[in-house]
Amino acid sequence: MLDLWKMKTTYKKEIDKEGKKEILDLIKMNKHIEIPPELISNFLWIDLKELKPHEQVFFKRGTGLCNYIETFDRFFVLPSLIVCKNTFTIIDGHHRWFALEKFGISKVPVTFVDYESDRILTNRMENISKKEILEASSTGKLLPPKSSEHLVIDNNGQEYPIIVLSSICHFER
């Protein structure tokens, strides 16, 4: 079960207007998101070079995150990257991955998920398949930025941006 504090800190600028409304409604109702425990297989700090992106990043957004991180003297926090446990494909967190690489941070926090689960959607319209995403990752022919907006379905059938599965992680520059 994910706690309310994590949801509040995780969501600041990561979701669209509709997603923000959902989270604000959750916070007001003081509810938790319940997911099947087998959806998350592990959390590890791993070598950044082992991860495989499936989409490009908006350079301006990536450098914006770098600029934000630079406002901190020494320490900062970011959500972990969401990664497929079988292929090491980055599912969520391409801009965080970009920024961490720019800062020369070699070990990054990863929440591994069962990407084959039907509880994970590629986006609300499902106009891109998981197969296409994994193929882009394995071939290096990256999709355009924000081609996917992965969602997770909780035990009540409600959809949330997949970043809710992330852990908040502490870094030192």
N, C-alpha and C positions, 0 to 999 in steps of 0.2 A: 504494500500500500504506500502511496506517495503522500507526503505531508503538505499541509497548507503553506508552510514557510517556504519550502522548496518551490512550490508553484509560484508564489509571489516573486521570489528572486529570479527565477528562471525566465519568466515571461516578458521582462521589461520591453525589449524592442524586437523580439523574435517572431511575433505573430501578426497576422493581418487584423483588420478591424473586427471582422466577424469572430475570429478567435479570441480577441481581447474581450469582447462582450461575453463569450462563454466563460472565460476565466474570471471576469469580474462577477458574473452570476454565481460561479462556484464559491468564490471568496465570501460573497455576501451570505450564501447559504451554509458556509463553513463545512463543505463536503470534501471528501477525499476521492481520489480516482483509484479504483480497484482494477487491477489487471491480473491475468493468470501469471503465477510466479515463473512458469517455464518460458515466458516471453523474453525475459532477460536471463542470459546464460552466465554472464560474468561481468566484472568490472576490473580492469587492469590498466596500469601505466605501461604503454608499449612504445617501441621505436616508431617515430612519425613516418619513417621511410617504408614501413611495412604496410601502411594504409594506401588504399587506391580510391581516388576520387572518381565520381561518375559524371560530374558536371563542372563546367568552368565557373569561375567566380567573377563577380563584378569587381573590377580592380578598385574602383572608387570606394566601394563598400568594404573591401578587404583592408585598404589603406586607412579608411575611417576607423576601423576596429583597431588597427595598429596605433593610430593617433590617440584613441581613447586609452589604450593600455599605457601609452607613454605619459599620460597625466598622473599615473601612480608612481610614487618614488621608488618603491622596491617590490611590493606585493600587489597582486590582483587576483580576481576570481573570474572563472568562466565555467559554463556548463561543459560536461564531458561530451565527446563526440559520440554519435550513435553509429555503430558499425555492424555489418553483417558478420555473424560469428564464423561462417564457413568460407567466405571469400575475402574478408577484410575490406570490403567496399564501404566507403563512407556513405551513410544513409542521410545523416544530418550533421552539419557542422563544417561545411566546406570553407566558409569565411574564417571560422576559428582556426581550422587547420592551416589556412593561408597565413594568418597572423602569427601563429605559433612558429611556423617555419621561418618567417621573416625575422623573428626574434632569436632564432637559433636554438629553440627549445626542442631537444631531441626526443624526450619521453613525454607522451601526451596521454591524458586520461580518456579511456574508451569504455563505453557501455556497450557490450556485445548483445545483440538481439537475434532471435530466430526470425530471419527475414522471410522465411517460407510461410510463416504463420499468416492465416487469413485475417488476423487482428491488425495487421499492418497494411495500410493502403498507400499507394504512391501519391495520390492527391484526391481531392473531392470528386473530380470528374473521371478519374482513372483512365485518362487519355494516354497514359504511358504505362507500359507493363514493367513488372519487376525484371523480366527477362531482358528487356531493352536496357534497363539501368545496369544490370550485371554485365551485359555485353559491352556497354560503353566503358565500364570500369576495367574489364579484362583486356580490351583491345587498345585502350588509351584514346579512343575517338570520343572525346568528352562531349556531352550534351551541353546546350546553352545554359547559362546561369538560371537557377530557379526553375528548371524543367520539372522538378518534382517538389512537392510540398507534403512530405510523408505525414500520415496520420496514424494514430493508434486507437483502437476501439476498446473501451473499457468493458467490464463485466455486465454493465447495464445497456450496452449497445451505443453509448455516446462516443463521438469522435473527438479527439484532441490532437493538436500538433505533437509530433513524436518527441519533441524536446522535453516533454514532461517526464520522459524516462531517464533523462540526464541527471547526473550528480553534479552538485556545485563543487568546483575544484580550485584549490589554492595554488598559485604560482609565485615564483620569485624570479624577477628579471635579472 
